[in-house]
Amino acid sequence: MTGPGTHAGVRYLVDDVQAAVDFYTAHLGFTLNHDAAPAFADVVRGPLRLLLSGPASSGARATPADAAVPGGNRIHLRVDDLDAEISRLRGAGLTFRSDLVTGPGGRQILIADPAGNLVELFQPA
């Protein structure tokens, strides 16, 4: 099903496509791949294609209301220096949704995009 140059895609439902694009490209190292705002855009980082679907997009309409249950789902972005990333993002005025957590596999912290979708920044041990 996949071949060279393909991306794994994750769809995030967002309230404001442009605000989401700005967040991911300005703060988390994504590149804009396709822009059909205000309905849809997608951004890429490495093998990850993040599909940003606004309220009028077909992706948002295809999800039954009772199937979209908020929870602990999130994308996981590996970083080389978590402390530097935290400082950089705080310096840009962003706030975090969790405290820094350290475990046997490494350290992580959660941030949310403008629509409240979670992003885990992770530095392996």
Backbone atoms as SQL, in Angstrom:
CREATE TABLE atoms (id INTEGER PRIMARY KEY, chain TEXT, resi INTEGER, resn TEXT, atom TEXT, x REAL, y REAL, z REAL);
INSERT INTO atoms VALUES
  (1, 'A', 1, 'MET', 'N', 0.803, -1.210, 0.000),
  (2, 'A', 1, 'MET', 'CA', 0.000, 0.000, 0.000),
  (3, 'A', 1, 'MET', 'C', 0.837, 1.262, 0.000),
  (4, 'A', 2, 'THR', 'N', 1.996, 1.211, 0.608),
  (5, 'A', 2, 'THR', 'CA', 2.826, 2.404, 0.633),
  (6, 'A', 2, 'THR', 'C', 4.085, 2.157, -0.175),
  (7, 'A', 3, 'GLY', 'N', 4.649, 3.220, -0.630),
  (8, 'A', 3, 'GLY', 'CA', 5.873, 3.127, -1.398),
  (9, 'A', 3, 'GLY', 'C', 6.802, 4.245, -1.017),
  (10, 'A', 4, 'PRO', 'N', 7.911, 4.365, -1.698),
  (11, 'A', 4, 'PRO', 'CA', 8.862, 5.439, -1.389),
  (12, 'A', 4, 'PRO', 'C', 8.200, 6.807, -1.493),
  (13, 'A', 5, 'GLY', 'N', 8.490, 7.657, -0.537),
  (14, 'A', 5, 'GLY', 'CA', 7.977, 9.025, -0.560),
  (15, 'A', 5, 'GLY', 'C', 6.572, 9.184, -0.012),
  (16, 'A', 6, 'THR', 'N', 5.943, 8.102, 0.443),
  (17, 'A', 6, 'THR', 'CA', 4.604, 8.238, 0.995),
  (18, 'A', 6, 'THR', 'C', 4.689, 8.595, 2.470),
  (19, 'A', 7, 'HIS', 'N', 3.621, 9.148, 2.976),
  (20, 'A', 7, 'HIS', 'CA', 3.568, 9.569, 4.369),
  (21, 'A', 7, 'HIS', 'C', 2.481, 8.799, 5.103),
  (22, 'A', 8, 'ALA', 'N', 2.667, 8.600, 6.397),
  (23, 'A', 8, 'ALA', 'CA', 1.595, 8.117, 7.256),
  (24, 'A', 8, 'ALA', 'C', 0.761, 9.335, 7.611),
  (25, 'A', 9, 'GLY', 'N', -0.552, 9.239, 7.438),
  (26, 'A', 9, 'GLY', 'CA', -1.415, 10.385, 7.671),
  (27, 'A', 9, 'GLY', 'C', -2.221, 10.256, 8.947),
  (28, 'A', 10, 'VAL', 'N', -2.351, 11.365, 9.650),
  (29, 'A', 10, 'VAL', 'CA', -3.193, 11.466, 10.829),
  (30, 'A', 10, 'VAL', 'C', -4.101, 12.672, 10.610),
  (31, 'A', 11, 'ARG', 'N', -5.411, 12.490, 10.808),
  (32, 'A', 11, 'ARG', 'CA', -6.351, 13.601, 10.635),
  (33, 'A', 11, 'ARG', 'C', -6.646, 14.227, 11.989),
  (34, 'A', 12, 'TYR', 'N', -6.492, 15.549, 12.053),
  (35, 'A', 12, 'TYR', 'CA', -6.898, 16.320, 13.217),
  (36, 'A', 12, 'TYR', 'C', -8.027, 17.247, 12.782),
  (37, 'A', 13, 'LEU', 'N', -9.120, 17.232, 13.528),
  (38, 'A', 13, 'LEU', 'CA', -10.213, 18.163, 13.287),
  (39, 'A', 13, 'LEU', 'C', -9.876, 19.462, 14.015),
  (40, 'A', 14, 'VAL', 'N', -9.964, 20.572, 13.295),
  (41, 'A', 14, 'VAL', 'CA', -9.586, 21.867, 13.846),
  (42, 'A', 14, 'VAL', 'C', -10.697, 22.884, 13.597),
  (43, 'A', 15, 'ASP', 'N', -10.755, 23.891, 14.442),
  (44, 'A', 15, 'ASP', 'CA', -11.745, 24.960, 14.281),
  (45, 'A', 15, 'ASP', 'C', -11.311, 25.974, 13.233),
  (46, 'A', 16, 'ASP', 'N', -10.009, 26.187, 13.111),
  (47, 'A', 16, 'ASP', 'CA', -9.459, 27.216, 12.234),
  (48, 'A', 16, 'ASP', 'C', -8.237, 26.625, 11.525),
  (49, 'A', 17, 'VAL', 'N', -8.398, 26.292, 10.253),
  (50, 'A', 17, 'VAL', 'CA', -7.336, 25.637, 9.493),
  (51, 'A', 17, 'VAL', 'C', -6.085, 26.507, 9.431),
  (52, 'A', 18, 'GLN', 'N', -6.224, 27.792, 9.152),
  (53, 'A', 18, 'GLN', 'CA', -5.045, 28.656, 9.037),
  (54, 'A', 18, 'GLN', 'C', -4.298, 28.758, 10.348),
  (55, 'A', 19, 'ALA', 'N', -5.017, 28.868, 11.467),
  (56, 'A', 19, 'ALA', 'CA', -4.351, 28.925, 12.773),
  (57, 'A', 19, 'ALA', 'C', -3.584, 27.632, 13.042),
  (58, 'A', 20, 'ALA', 'N', -4.139, 26.493, 12.641),
  (59, 'A', 20, 'ALA', 'CA', -3.453, 25.210, 12.820),
  (60, 'A', 20, 'ALA', 'C', -2.206, 25.135, 11.949),
  (61, 'A', 21, 'VAL', 'N', -2.317, 25.555, 10.687),
  (62, 'A', 21, 'VAL', 'CA', -1.159, 25.565, 9.789),
  (63, 'A', 21, 'VAL', 'C', -0.060, 26.447, 10.381),
  (64, 'A', 22, 'ASP', 'N', -0.427, 27.630, 10.836),
  (65, 'A', 22, 'ASP', 'CA', 0.552, 28.553, 11.414),
  (66, 'A', 22, 'ASP', 'C', 1.238, 27.929, 12.629),
  (67, 'A', 23, 'PHE', 'N', 0.475, 27.266, 13.494),
  (68, 'A', 23, 'PHE', 'CA', 1.027, 26.636, 14.689),
  (69, 'A', 23, 'PHE', 'C', 2.043, 25.552, 14.326),
  (70, 'A', 24, 'TYR', 'N', 1.658, 24.629, 13.459),
  (71, 'A', 24, 'TYR', 'CA', 2.536, 23.507, 13.134),
  (72, 'A', 24, 'TYR', 'C', 3.771, 23.937, 12.324),
  (73, 'A', 25, 'THR', 'N', 3.616, 24.911, 11.431),
  (74, 'A', 25, 'THR', 'CA', 4.768, 25.324, 10.630),
  (75, 'A', 25, 'THR', 'C', 5.691, 26.259, 11.404),
  (76, 'A', 26, 'ALA', 'N', 5.139, 27.160, 12.194),
  (77, 'A', 26, 'ALA', 'CA', 5.965, 28.130, 12.914),
  (78, 'A', 26, 'ALA', 'C', 6.656, 27.536, 14.134),
  (79, 'A', 27, 'HIS', 'N', 5.993, 26.586, 14.799),
  (80, 'A', 27, 'HIS', 'CA', 6.502, 26.130, 16.082),
  (81, 'A', 27, 'HIS', 'C', 7.039, 24.701, 16.107),
  (82, 'A', 28, 'LEU', 'N', 6.562, 23.827, 15.220),
  (83, 'A', 28, 'LEU', 'CA', 6.910, 22.412, 15.345),
  (84, 'A', 28, 'LEU', 'C', 7.617, 21.825, 14.128),
  (85, 'A', 29, 'GLY', 'N', 8.077, 22.666, 13.218),
  (86, 'A', 29, 'GLY', 'CA', 8.916, 22.196, 12.126),
  (87, 'A', 29, 'GLY', 'C', 8.213, 21.498, 10.981),
  (88, 'A', 30, 'PHE', 'N', 6.912, 21.683, 10.843),
  (89, 'A', 30, 'PHE', 'CA', 6.180, 21.117, 9.713),
  (90, 'A', 30, 'PHE', 'C', 6.288, 22.047, 8.513),
  (91, 'A', 31, 'THR', 'N', 6.073, 21.502, 7.325),
  (92, 'A', 31, 'THR', 'CA', 6.056, 22.263, 6.085),
  (93, 'A', 31, 'THR', 'C', 4.670, 22.130, 5.463),
  (94, 'A', 32, 'LEU', 'N', 4.136, 23.231, 4.959),
  (95, 'A', 32, 'LEU', 'CA', 2.835, 23.196, 4.299),
  (96, 'A', 32, 'LEU', 'C', 2.950, 22.395, 3.010),
  (97, 'A', 33, 'ASN', 'N', 2.085, 21.387, 2.852),
  (98, 'A', 33, 'ASN', 'CA', 2.082, 20.541, 1.668),
  (99, 'A', 33, 'ASN', 'C', 0.966, 20.937, 0.707),
  (100, 'A', 34, 'HIS', 'N', -0.227, 21.158, 1.232),
  (101, 'A', 34, 'HIS', 'CA', -1.384, 21.514, 0.408),
  (102, 'A', 34, 'HIS', 'C', -2.280, 22.437, 1.215),
  (103, 'A', 35, 'ASP', 'N', -2.749, 23.506, 0.587),
  (104, 'A', 35, 'ASP', 'CA', -3.573, 24.504, 1.270),
  (105, 'A', 35, 'ASP', 'C', -4.907, 24.659, 0.555),
  (106, 'A', 36, 'ALA', 'N', -5.980, 24.232, 1.201),
  (107, 'A', 36, 'ALA', 'CA', -7.333, 24.455, 0.709),
  (108, 'A', 36, 'ALA', 'C', -8.148, 25.116, 1.817),
  (109, 'A', 37, 'ALA', 'N', -7.478, 25.987, 2.601),
  (110, 'A', 37, 'ALA', 'CA', -8.144, 26.694, 3.695),
  (111, 'A', 37, 'ALA', 'C', -9.269, 27.551, 3.126),
  (112, 'A', 38, 'PRO', 'N', -10.363, 27.675, 3.811),
  (113, 'A', 38, 'PRO', 'CA', -10.550, 27.352, 5.227),
  (114, 'A', 38, 'PRO', 'C', -11.032, 25.919, 5.487),
  (115, 'A', 39, 'ALA', 'N', -11.229, 25.108, 4.452),
  (116, 'A', 39, 'ALA', 'CA', -11.758, 23.760, 4.661),
  (117, 'A', 39, 'ALA', 'C', -10.693, 22.760, 5.103),
  (118, 'A', 40, 'PHE', 'N', -9.505, 22.823, 4.494),
  (119, 'A', 40, 'PHE', 'CA', -8.527, 21.760, 4.690),
  (120, 'A', 40, 'PHE', 'C', -7.123, 22.248, 4.346),
  (121, 'A', 41, 'ALA', 'N', -6.136, 21.669, 4.997),
  (122, 'A', 41, 'ALA', 'CA', -4.730, 21.821, 4.625),
  (123, 'A', 41, 'ALA', 'C', -4.003, 20.604, 5.162),
  (124, 'A', 42, 'ASP', 'N', -2.841, 20.318, 4.602),
  (125, 'A', 42, 'ASP', 'CA', -2.012, 19.291, 5.216),
  (126, 'A', 42, 'ASP', 'C', -0.583, 19.777, 5.300),
  (127, 'A', 43, 'VAL', 'N', 0.058, 19.356, 6.383),
  (128, 'A', 43, 'VAL', 'CA', 1.437, 19.716, 6.658),
  (129, 'A', 43, 'VAL', 'C', 2.222, 18.432, 6.857),
  (130, 'A', 44, 'VAL', 'N', 3.511, 18.473, 6.557),
  (131, 'A', 44, 'VAL', 'CA', 4.345, 17.280, 6.686),
  (132, 'A', 44, 'VAL', 'C', 5.590, 17.568, 7.518),
  (133, 'A', 45, 'ARG', 'N', 6.021, 16.536, 8.210),
  (134, 'A', 45, 'ARG', 'CA', 7.277, 16.547, 8.943),
  (135, 'A', 45, 'ARG', 'C', 7.805, 15.120, 8.872),
  (136, 'A', 46, 'GLY', 'N', 8.911, 14.937, 8.162),
  (137, 'A', 46, 'GLY', 'CA', 9.441, 13.589, 7.964),
  (138, 'A', 46, 'GLY', 'C', 8.384, 12.727, 7.303),
  (139, 'A', 47, 'PRO', 'N', 8.135, 11.533, 7.840),
  (140, 'A', 47, 'PRO', 'CA', 7.148, 10.633, 7.232),
  (141, 'A', 47, 'PRO', 'C', 5.703, 10.904, 7.661),
  (142, 'A', 48, 'LEU', 'N', 5.469, 11.927, 8.490),
  (143, 'A', 48, 'LEU', 'CA', 4.133, 12.209, 9.005),
  (144, 'A', 48, 'LEU', 'C', 3.441, 13.285, 8.184),
  (145, 'A', 49, 'ARG', 'N', 2.259, 12.967, 7.697),
  (146, 'A', 49, 'ARG', 'CA', 1.388, 13.930, 7.015),
  (147, 'A', 49, 'ARG', 'C', 0.220, 14.195, 7.946),
  (148, 'A', 50, 'LEU', 'N', 0.095, 15.426, 8.414),
  (149, 'A', 50, 'LEU', 'CA', -0.969, 15.810, 9.329),
  (150, 'A', 50, 'LEU', 'C', -2.060, 16.500, 8.526),
  (151, 'A', 51, 'LEU', 'N', -3.237, 15.883, 8.504),
  (152, 'A', 51, 'LEU', 'CA', -4.383, 16.378, 7.744),
  (153, 'A', 51, 'LEU', 'C', -5.209, 17.273, 8.668),
  (154, 'A', 52, 'LEU', 'N', -5.259, 18.545, 8.376),
  (155, 'A', 52, 'LEU', 'CA', -5.944, 19.529, 9.210),
  (156, 'A', 52, 'LEU', 'C', -7.297, 19.836, 8.573),
  (157, 'A', 53, 'SER', 'N', -8.355, 19.285, 9.158),
  (158, 'A', 53, 'SER', 'CA', -9.695, 19.375, 8.573),
  (159, 'A', 53, 'SER', 'C', -10.554, 20.352, 9.349),
  (160, 'A', 54, 'GLY', 'N', -10.994, 21.401, 8.659),
  (161, 'A', 54, 'GLY', 'CA', -11.863, 22.392, 9.269),
  (162, 'A', 54, 'GLY', 'C', -13.298, 21.913, 9.326),
  (163, 'A', 55, 'PRO', 'N', -14.182, 22.695, 9.964),
  (164, 'A', 55, 'PRO', 'CA', -15.577, 22.284, 10.147),
  (165, 'A', 55, 'PRO', 'C', -16.322, 21.988, 8.842),
  (166, 'A', 56, 'ALA', 'N', -15.933, 22.615, 7.732),
  (167, 'A', 56, 'ALA', 'CA', -16.642, 22.405, 6.463),
  (168, 'A', 56, 'ALA', 'C', -16.000, 21.320, 5.603),
  (169, 'A', 57, 'SER', 'N', -14.981, 20.656, 6.103),
  (170, 'A', 57, 'SER', 'CA', -14.297, 19.644, 5.289),
  (171, 'A', 57, 'SER', 'C', -15.054, 18.333, 5.283),
  (172, 'A', 58, 'SER', 'N', -14.820, 17.527, 4.255),
  (173, 'A', 58, 'SER', 'CA', -15.463, 16.217, 4.199),
  (174, 'A', 58, 'SER', 'C', -14.974, 15.326, 5.332),
  (175, 'A', 59, 'GLY', 'N', -13.728, 15.472, 5.753),
  (176, 'A', 59, 'GLY', 'CA', -13.203, 14.669, 6.850),
  (177, 'A', 59, 'GLY', 'C', -13.928, 14.934, 8.153),
  (178, 'A', 60, 'ALA', 'N', -14.320, 16.164, 8.385),
  (179, 'A', 60, 'ALA', 'CA', -15.042, 16.501, 9.609),
  (180, 'A', 60, 'ALA', 'C', -16.476, 15.982, 9.551),
  (181, 'A', 61, 'ARG', 'N', -17.094, 16.033, 8.391),
  (182, 'A', 61, 'ARG', 'CA', -18.478, 15.574, 8.274),
  (183, 'A', 61, 'ARG', 'C', -18.606, 14.062, 8.318),
  (184, 'A', 62, 'ALA', 'N', -17.534, 13.343, 7.984),
  (185, 'A', 62, 'ALA', 'CA', -17.607, 11.889, 7.910),
  (186, 'A', 62, 'ALA', 'C', -17.547, 11.217, 9.275),
  (187, 'A', 63, 'THR', 'N', -17.253, 11.958, 10.332),
  (188, 'A', 63, 'THR', 'CA', -17.142, 11.380, 11.658),
  (189, 'A', 63, 'THR', 'C', -18.454, 11.537, 12.408),
  (190, 'A', 64, 'PRO', 'N', -19.113, 10.431, 12.790),
  (191, 'A', 64, 'PRO', 'CA', -20.338, 10.550, 13.589),
  (192, 'A', 64, 'PRO', 'C', -20.034, 11.260, 14.911),
  (193, 'A', 65, 'ALA', 'N', -20.979, 12.038, 15.379),
  (194, 'A', 65, 'ALA', 'CA', -20.763, 12.825, 16.592),
  (195, 'A', 65, 'ALA', 'C', -20.366, 11.955, 17.774),
  (196, 'A', 66, 'ASP', 'N', -20.942, 10.766, 17.892),
  (197, 'A', 66, 'ASP', 'CA', -20.630, 9.932, 19.044),
  (198, 'A', 66, 'ASP', 'C', -19.322, 9.158, 18.891),
  (199, 'A', 67, 'ALA', 'N', -18.654, 9.260, 17.738),
  (200, 'A', 67, 'ALA', 'CA', -17.386, 8.558, 17.535),
  (201, 'A', 67, 'ALA', 'C', -16.188, 9.427, 17.901),
  (202, 'A', 68, 'ALA', 'N', -16.392, 10.724, 17.959),
  (203, 'A', 68, 'ALA', 'CA', -15.288, 11.634, 18.270),
  (204, 'A', 68, 'ALA', 'C', -15.231, 11.869, 19.772),
  (205, 'A', 69, 'VAL', 'N', -14.587, 10.961, 20.479),
  (206, 'A', 69, 'VAL', 'CA', -14.494, 11.043, 21.928),
  (207, 'A', 69, 'VAL', 'C', -13.118, 11.587, 22.309),
  (208, 'A', 70, 'PRO', 'N', -13.067, 12.714, 23.036),
  (209, 'A', 70, 'PRO', 'CA', -11.766, 13.233, 23.437),
  (210, 'A', 70, 'PRO', 'C', -11.060, 12.236, 24.354),
  (211, 'A', 71, 'GLY', 'N', -9.769, 12.184, 24.244),
  (212, 'A', 71, 'GLY', 'CA', -9.019, 11.256, 25.084),
  (213, 'A', 71, 'GLY', 'C', -7.547, 11.570, 25.047),
  (214, 'A', 72, 'GLY', 'N', -6.745, 10.552, 25.238),
  (215, 'A', 72, 'GLY', 'CA', -5.315, 10.728, 25.308),
  (216, 'A', 72, 'GLY', 'C', -4.624, 10.596, 23.966),
  (217, 'A', 73, 'ASN', 'N', -5.367, 10.532, 22.872),
  (218, 'A', 73, 'ASN', 'CA', -4.733, 10.405, 21.561),
  (219, 'A', 73, 'ASN', 'C', -3.954, 11.664, 21.230),
  (220, 'A', 74, 'ARG', 'N', -2.798, 11.443, 20.590),
  (221, 'A', 74, 'ARG', 'CA', -1.955, 12.583, 20.234),
  (222, 'A', 74, 'ARG', 'C', -0.890, 12.117, 19.267),
  (223, 'A', 75, 'ILE', 'N', -0.342, 13.076, 18.521),
  (224, 'A', 75, 'ILE', 'CA', 0.832, 12.735, 17.728),
  (225, 'A', 75, 'ILE', 'C', 2.042, 12.831, 18.638),
  (226, 'A', 76, 'HIS', 'N', 3.076, 12.112, 18.270),
  (227, 'A', 76, 'HIS', 'CA', 4.276, 11.973, 19.089),
  (228, 'A', 76, 'HIS', 'C', 5.449, 12.451, 18.246),
  (229, 'A', 77, 'LEU', 'N', 6.062, 13.558, 18.650),
  (230, 'A', 77, 'LEU', 'CA', 7.195, 14.114, 17.916),
  (231, 'A', 77, 'LEU', 'C', 8.465, 13.959, 18.733),
  (232, 'A', 78, 'ARG', 'N', 9.422, 13.275, 18.167),
  (233, 'A', 78, 'ARG', 'CA', 10.708, 13.054, 18.826),
  (234, 'A', 78, 'ARG', 'C', 11.584, 14.294, 18.639),
  (235, 'A', 79, 'VAL', 'N', 12.209, 14.737, 19.717),
  (236, 'A', 79, 'VAL', 'CA', 13.100, 15.893, 19.680),
  (237, 'A', 79, 'VAL', 'C', 14.450, 15.512, 20.267),
  (238, 'A', 80, 'ASP', 'N', 15.491, 16.223, 19.857),
  (239, 'A', 80, 'ASP', 'CA', 16.841, 15.947, 20.349),
  (240, 'A', 80, 'ASP', 'C', 17.108, 16.593, 21.703),
  (241, 'A', 81, 'ASP', 'N', 16.540, 17.771, 21.946),
  (242, 'A', 81, 'ASP', 'CA', 16.802, 18.513, 23.178),
  (243, 'A', 81, 'ASP', 'C', 15.479, 19.084, 23.685),
  (244, 'A', 82, 'LEU', 'N', 14.820, 18.342, 24.564),
  (245, 'A', 82, 'LEU', 'CA', 13.500, 18.731, 25.044),
  (246, 'A', 82, 'LEU', 'C', 13.541, 20.048, 25.815),
  (247, 'A', 83, 'ASP', 'N', 14.572, 20.240, 26.631),
  (248, 'A', 83, 'ASP', 'CA', 14.672, 21.485, 27.397),
  (249, 'A', 83, 'ASP', 'C', 14.740, 22.703, 26.473),
  (250, 'A', 84, 'ALA', 'N', 15.504, 22.584, 25.393),
  (251, 'A', 84, 'ALA', 'CA', 15.612, 23.687, 24.434),
  (252, 'A', 84, 'ALA', 'C', 14.274, 23.928, 23.734),
  (253, 'A', 85, 'GLU', 'N', 13.566, 22.863, 23.397),
  (254, 'A', 85, 'GLU', 'CA', 12.255, 23.009, 22.749),
  (255, 'A', 85, 'GLU', 'C', 11.261, 23.687, 23.683),
  (256, 'A', 86, 'ILE', 'N', 11.259, 23.284, 24.950),
  (257, 'A', 86, 'ILE', 'CA', 10.360, 23.898, 25.932),
  (258, 'A', 86, 'ILE', 'C', 10.665, 25.391, 26.048),
  (259, 'A', 87, 'SER', 'N', 11.929, 25.740, 26.158),
  (260, 'A', 87, 'SER', 'CA', 12.317, 27.157, 26.257),
  (261, 'A', 87, 'SER', 'C', 11.902, 27.931, 25.017),
  (262, 'A', 88, 'ARG', 'N', 12.136, 27.345, 23.834),
  (263, 'A', 88, 'ARG', 'CA', 11.802, 28.016, 22.577),
  (264, 'A', 88, 'ARG', 'C', 10.301, 28.259, 22.474),
  (265, 'A', 89, 'LEU', 'N', 9.502, 27.251, 22.803),
  (266, 'A', 89, 'LEU', 'CA', 8.053, 27.376, 22.691),
  (267, 'A', 89, 'LEU', 'C', 7.476, 28.311, 23.744),
  (268, 'A', 90, 'ARG', 'N', 8.000, 28.252, 24.952),
  (269, 'A', 90, 'ARG', 'CA', 7.567, 29.208, 25.990),
  (270, 'A', 90, 'ARG', 'C', 7.926, 30.632, 25.577),
  (271, 'A', 91, 'GLY', 'N', 9.099, 30.784, 24.958),
  (272, 'A', 91, 'GLY', 'CA', 9.523, 32.096, 24.473),
  (273, 'A', 91, 'GLY', 'C', 8.614, 32.639, 23.389),
  (274, 'A', 92, 'ALA', 'N', 7.958, 31.729, 22.667),
  (275, 'A', 92, 'ALA', 'CA', 7.001, 32.133, 21.634),
  (276, 'A', 92, 'ALA', 'C', 5.606, 32.378, 22.219),
  (277, 'A', 93, 'GLY', 'N', 5.480, 32.267, 23.545),
  (278, 'A', 93, 'GLY', 'CA', 4.208, 32.551, 24.209),
  (279, 'A', 93, 'GLY', 'C', 3.269, 31.363, 24.306),
  (280, 'A', 94, 'LEU', 'N', 3.749, 30.151, 24.004),
  (281, 'A', 94, 'LEU', 'CA', 2.889, 28.975, 24.081),
  (282, 'A', 94, 'LEU', 'C', 2.915, 28.392, 25.488),
  (283, 'A', 95, 'THR', 'N', 1.814, 27.755, 25.859),
  (284, 'A', 95, 'THR', 'CA', 1.738, 27.110, 27.172),
  (285, 'A', 95, 'THR', 'C', 1.585, 25.607, 26.976),
  (286, 'A', 96, 'PHE', 'N', 1.956, 24.868, 27.998),
  (287, 'A', 96, 'PHE', 'CA', 1.925, 23.413, 27.932),
  (288, 'A', 96, 'PHE', 'C', 0.708, 22.865, 28.651),
  (289, 'A', 97, 'ARG', 'N', 0.270, 21.680, 28.232),
  (290, 'A', 97, 'ARG', 'CA', -0.908, 21.038, 28.811),
  (291, 'A', 97, 'ARG', 'C', -0.542, 20.036, 29.896),
  (292, 'A', 98, 'SER', 'N', 0.748, 19.815, 30.107),
  (293, 'A', 98, 'SER', 'CA', 1.196, 18.903, 31.159),
  (294, 'A', 98, 'SER', 'C', 2.504, 19.417, 31.718),
  (295, 'A', 99, 'ASP', 'N', 2.896, 18.823, 32.826),
  (296, 'A', 99, 'ASP', 'CA', 4.231, 19.052, 33.351),
  (297, 'A', 99, 'ASP', 'C', 5.183, 18.135, 32.604),
  (298, 'A', 100, 'LEU', 'N', 6.451, 18.393, 32.718),
  (299, 'A', 100, 'LEU', 'CA', 7.472, 17.525, 32.166),
  (300, 'A', 100, 'LEU', 'C', 7.435, 16.205, 32.936),
  (301, 'A', 101, 'VAL', 'N', 7.370, 15.091, 32.205),
  (302, 'A', 101, 'VAL', 'CA', 7.298, 13.763, 32.803),
  (303, 'A', 101, 'VAL', 'C', 8.540, 12.991, 32.391),
  (304, 'A', 102, 'THR', 'N', 9.175, 12.337, 33.364),
  (305, 'A', 102, 'THR', 'CA', 10.343, 11.515, 33.090),
  (306, 'A', 102, 'THR', 'C', 10.024, 10.071, 33.441),
  (307, 'A', 103, 'GLY', 'N', 10.338, 9.173, 32.519),
  (308, 'A', 103, 'GLY', 'CA', 10.113, 7.750, 32.739),
  (309, 'A', 103, 'GLY', 'C', 11.291, 6.956, 32.223),
  (310, 'A', 104, 'PRO', 'N', 11.175, 5.629, 32.247),
  (311, 'A', 104, 'PRO', 'CA', 12.298, 4.797, 31.829),
  (312, 'A', 104, 'PRO', 'C', 12.655, 4.952, 30.352),
  (313, 'A', 105, 'GLY', 'N', 11.697, 5.353, 29.520),
  (314, 'A', 105, 'GLY', 'CA', 11.954, 5.497, 28.097),
  (315, 'A', 105, 'GLY', 'C', 12.443, 6.865, 27.688),
  (316, 'A', 106, 'GLY', 'N', 12.249, 7.851, 28.567),
  (317, 'A', 106, 'GLY', 'CA', 12.659, 9.191, 28.218),
  (318, 'A', 106, 'GLY', 'C', 11.822, 10.229, 28.937),
  (319, 'A', 107, 'ARG', 'N', 11.801, 11.445, 28.357),
  (320, 'A', 107, 'ARG', 'CA', 11.059, 12.569, 28.945),
  (321, 'A', 107, 'ARG', 'C', 10.067, 13.095, 27.925),
  (322, 'A', 108, 'GLN', 'N', 8.925, 13.591, 28.424),
  (323, 'A', 108, 'GLN', 'CA', 7.897, 14.104, 27.529),
  (324, 'A', 108, 'GLN', 'C', 7.139, 15.250, 28.174),
  (325, 'A', 109, 'ILE', 'N', 6.508, 16.023, 27.298),
  (326, 'A', 109, 'ILE', 'CA', 5.629, 17.102, 27.718),
  (327, 'A', 109, 'ILE', 'C', 4.572, 17.259, 26.636),
  (328, 'A', 110, 'LEU', 'N', 3.378, 17.702, 27.025),
  (329, 'A', 110, 'LEU', 'CA', 2.287, 17.873, 26.075),
  (330, 'A', 110, 'LEU', 'C', 2.014, 19.348, 25.827),
  (331, 'A', 111, 'ILE', 'N', 1.725, 19.646, 24.560),
  (332, 'A', 111, 'ILE', 'CA', 1.290, 20.974, 24.130),
  (333, 'A', 111, 'ILE', 'C', 0.044, 20.751, 23.274),
  (334, 'A', 112, 'ALA', 'N', -0.787, 21.745, 23.133),
  (335, 'A', 112, 'ALA', 'CA', -1.988, 21.608, 22.311),
  (336, 'A', 112, 'ALA', 'C', -1.947, 22.606, 21.173),
  (337, 'A', 113, 'ASP', 'N', -2.508, 22.188, 20.025),
  (338, 'A', 113, 'ASP', 'CA', -2.632, 23.120, 18.906),
  (339, 'A', 113, 'ASP', 'C', -3.798, 24.062, 19.184),
  (340, 'A', 114, 'PRO', 'N', -4.057, 25.046, 18.324),
  (341, 'A', 114, 'PRO', 'CA', -5.130, 26.013, 18.600),
  (342, 'A', 114, 'PRO', 'C', -6.517, 25.388, 18.765),
  (343, 'A', 115, 'ALA', 'N', -6.747, 24.181, 18.227),
  (344, 'A', 115, 'ALA', 'CA', -8.046, 23.516, 18.380),
  (345, 'A', 115, 'ALA', 'C', -8.078, 22.593, 19.586),
  (346, 'A', 116, 'GLY', 'N', -6.966, 22.464, 20.315),
  (347, 'A', 116, 'GLY', 'CA', -6.922, 21.611, 21.496),
  (348, 'A', 116, 'GLY', 'C', -6.398, 20.203, 21.242),
  (349, 'A', 117, 'ASN', 'N', -5.976, 19.886, 19.999),
  (350, 'A', 117, 'ASN', 'CA', -5.401, 18.583, 19.709),
  (351, 'A', 117, 'ASN', 'C', -4.022, 18.488, 20.368),
  (352, 'A', 118, 'LEU', 'N', -3.762, 17.360, 21.007),
  (353, 'A', 118, 'LEU', 'CA', -2.520, 17.208, 21.752),
  (354, 'A', 118, 'LEU', 'C', -1.344, 16.800, 20.870),
  (355, 'A', 119, 'VAL', 'N', -0.173, 17.318, 21.238),
  (356, 'A', 119, 'VAL', 'CA', 1.102, 16.967, 20.615),
  (357, 'A', 119, 'VAL', 'C', 2.056, 16.632, 21.754),
  (358, 'A', 120, 'GLU', 'N', 2.640, 15.437, 21.688),
  (359, 'A', 120, 'GLU', 'CA', 3.638, 15.040, 22.679),
  (360, 'A', 120, 'GLU', 'C', 5.022, 15.291, 22.114),
  (361, 'A', 121, 'LEU', 'N', 5.816, 16.070, 22.836),
  (362, 'A', 121, 'LEU', 'CA', 7.217, 16.256, 22.494),
  (363, 'A', 121, 'LEU', 'C', 7.999, 15.294, 23.373),
  (364, 'A', 122, 'PHE', 'N', 8.822, 14.443, 22.761),
  (365, 'A', 122, 'PHE', 'CA', 9.464, 13.338, 23.457),
  (366, 'A', 122, 'PHE', 'C', 10.949, 13.287, 23.166),
  (367, 'A', 123, 'GLN', 'N', 11.743, 13.195, 24.223),
  (368, 'A', 123, 'GLN', 'CA', 13.191, 12.982, 24.091),
  (369, 'A', 123, 'GLN', 'C', 13.506, 11.626, 24.724),
  (370, 'A', 124, 'PRO', 'N', 14.004, 10.675, 23.890),
  (371, 'A', 124, 'PRO', 'CA', 14.302, 9.361, 24.442),
  (372, 'A', 124, 'PRO', 'C', 15.444, 9.404, 25.462),
  (373, 'A', 125, 'ALA', 'N', 15.436, 8.430, 26.361),
  (374, 'A', 125, 'ALA', 'CA', 16.478, 8.334, 27.407),
  (375, 'A', 125, 'ALA', 'C', 17.824, 8.049, 26.767);
